[in-house]
Amino acid sequence: MTARLTIALDVMGGDRAPAVVIDGANIARERFPNVDFLMVGDEQRIAPLLARLPLLQKVSQILHTDKSVSADEKPSVALRTGRQSSMRLALDAVADGRAVAAVSAGNTGALMAMAKLSLRTVPGIDRPAIASILPSQRGETVMLDLGANVVCDAENLVQFAIMGDAFARAVLGLVNPSIGLLNIGSEEMKGREELRQAAALLRESPLAAQFKGFVEGNNLSSGTVDVVVTDGFTGNVALKTAEGTAQLIVHLLRESFKSSIWARVAYLLMRPALSQFRNRVDPRRYNGAVFVGLNGIAVKSHGGTDGLGFANAIGVAVDMAMHGFLDKIRGQIAALQATAAEPASAVSVAP
């Protein structure tokens, strides 16, 4: 029998909380029958919603707090005043072992700040990063960092590669995911110095066989590699550009099919294919960004998603917990540190 997992939910986070969070948990309950939920938030608002869903209520426990973090609250303010907020208490449940992961659709900056304080970073990781999944021609691609670190050095990028490798193994089920550094060209001499240094370090690391060198922006959609590593500034711009391009394509298709009676007829004929296309690029399918590098699992759902999107974010948390995500990162960091220590050891024993 599969061991039961408890997922802590910030029920008060998000644009349409708590209803969307409860709806998402109910969808996830059907997908993952071995999961229990710790519902953190205002019991007076949560209990009536759970009462309508007896099967979800059976696997849920409410941790009451009437405090929450607002969408526009500054992270520094949230840290000072939000110790009893639903977001912080959900993270604390992971830190003290009552839950294996926390999921929130709340304020991203506040969630990152609180997660770093409550969960701390994995030993050997300097900075946590935000990782998520993007659709590509080959299937799905992991990309990080998506906004947590605007400026990164070579060591940060190498650590991101390690975390991206563990993420791809845990969530996408890949055995040896290929890894690339996002750059302005694929040539070795292109890009900033920290990128070239990171490439050199990766070629000498335990990930050397998986590292495929530099990739460019057009490789994101082609799926040239399974894991794309970059700094948070570049990654966030690339992510928003990809989202905007997808929205533009959908808009242009709609306008085209409205242009004439024949276009409307063509739409009727193409509707099954268009439905498949819509599902393929549906942002709810890829909902669930992860703060990787922390000593615990924290998943950020998009604040404006619906129940299906929130359920997918819960699914990411479950996959990471079930497939030993944290153990994979710790093992890779230990291997990297051992590799880095080898030359020093060799020197110390030389006659």
GIHURA-V838091 format. One record per helix or strand. SS is the DSSP state (H for helix, E for strand). FROM is the first residue (numbers start at 1). LEN is the number of residues. If there is no record, write none. Layout:
SS:FROM:LEN  SS:FROM:LEN
This chain:
E:5:6  H:19:13  E:35:7  H:43:9  H:54:5  E:60:5  E:67:1  H:75:7  E:85:1  H:86:10  E:101:4  H:108:12  E:121:1  E:129:8  E:139:6  H:154:18  E:179:4  H:193:11  E:211:5  H:219:4  E:227:3  H:232:26  H:261:21  H:283:4  E:289:4  E:294:1  E:297:4  H:307:16  H:325:25
